[in-house]
Amino acid sequence: MASSDVNHLSQPCIYGLAGFVATSPVRKSGFMKWLSKIFKPGSSRGLTGIQQPQFLGDENMVSGVPSGSMDNRTRAEKEHEELDCTSAVSETEDLKRPNGSRQRVDSDEELARELQDSQNRPSYSPYLPSYPSYDPILHYPSGYRTCGGCNRDIEYGNYLGCMGTFFHPGCFCCRACGYPITEHEFSLSGGEPYHKSCFKELTHPKCEVCHLFIPTNSAGLIEYRCHPFWFQKYCPSHELDNTARCCSCERLESSNARYISLGDGRSLCLECMESAIMDTGDCQPLYHAIRDYYEGMNMRLDQQIPMLLVERQALNEAIVGEKNGSHHMPETRGLCLSEEQTVASIHRRPRIGGHRLIGMGTQPQRLIRRCEVTAILVLYGLPRLLTGAILAHELMHGWLRLKGYRNLNPKVEEGICQVLSYMWLESEVMPDFRNMPGTSTCSSSSSSSSSSSTSKKGRKSAVEAKLGAFFMHQIANDTSPAYGEGFRAANAAVNKYGLRRTLDHMHLTGSFPL
């Protein structure tokens, strides 16, 4: 019979054999011969040499018990007594066998054990510690395989090996969505894993017009356009596919926000539409406010100059009939008229019907020349701040002509007119927009009266303030020689010498002071 005991320790399991005695079935005669050899003097094959297992890691180390000593009786008496004992044990066991089914080898084995116990039984009872029996458990050393997600040991089941560590399958998650990554491929950024789709969603730019991922070009690179002020990103193809662009803020029409068609090839976004001025009557309060602004800077306009709001076609026709029409922008939005003409002005405000304007009323108006300036024309349908900036620019043209500034270089005349337009925008916008991030402005001088009048106005919405900052950005970053370079030269002179000294120098020399 063989038996074993396992001690479950904190260290790797140590398996020890509790005891083992090998037996083989032999006849009784052979057994008696074997038994007689046991009691020969000096025999080294006694059963007392069998050692018990050692349990490592415990304070009690158990080894084999030393065999008992022989007494002083004569050898013959001992042999006779032992034979009697053997016969008695054999007879007793035979009586217990059911139907004689037990084999003789069991009787021999039990007889040998009884004899061994009688020889080796000490006079005292030794202390033998008992150890509970444990089933074997597969155990890895601490830190053998730790999950990089939950920092717990990976003991059983499937696991992933990637990024130089191991993960439970449910712990290897996308940094963006938090769900496990089950695909064979994933994206890695900053040491963090992502689903390929999530990584593309985070990093691949989307077009703000069609709202699709911006495609790569022939070289495999992502190429897109971006507005320098609004930072609107869009596919390059939208510059060629007739996508509508707002005539005021220049942003492209988005697929989920339709623009309003003004009926003359222009479109207006909904934000610009909120403050758009649509007819001549609506523009009159703004026009008089800008005249007051000039008067506050000691630049009073003594003549009553008519102001008309017109359609795009009427403005272009007026430009053709103007002799001094060489100083206009590619997209002209205002005109200081010097010649007598008949112009169709808008006298009835149109209304929005679907995504276009309907019901506009116009009437022809004969403009008679009574002074150097016949009228000021402004394109209809533009936001209030842009309309005011155009009026401030054109009024400066009128003021120069009325004050005798003759034959000015286009760069000088357009430059100083842009400075007045910028200054008016600054007086309107900066109290609300001065602390907005990402805004840079050119400094310009203005009188205390203009700032005090501005303080009496109500605060503008964030949308209108942002639009005003964009119009200022347009003036400051214009690239044309007359409007862009002229503005920067005029603005530098005004900042250095002031507006009045700059104007006096222009009147004498026809140029800006250096």
Disulfide bonds with the S-S distance in Angstrom:
none
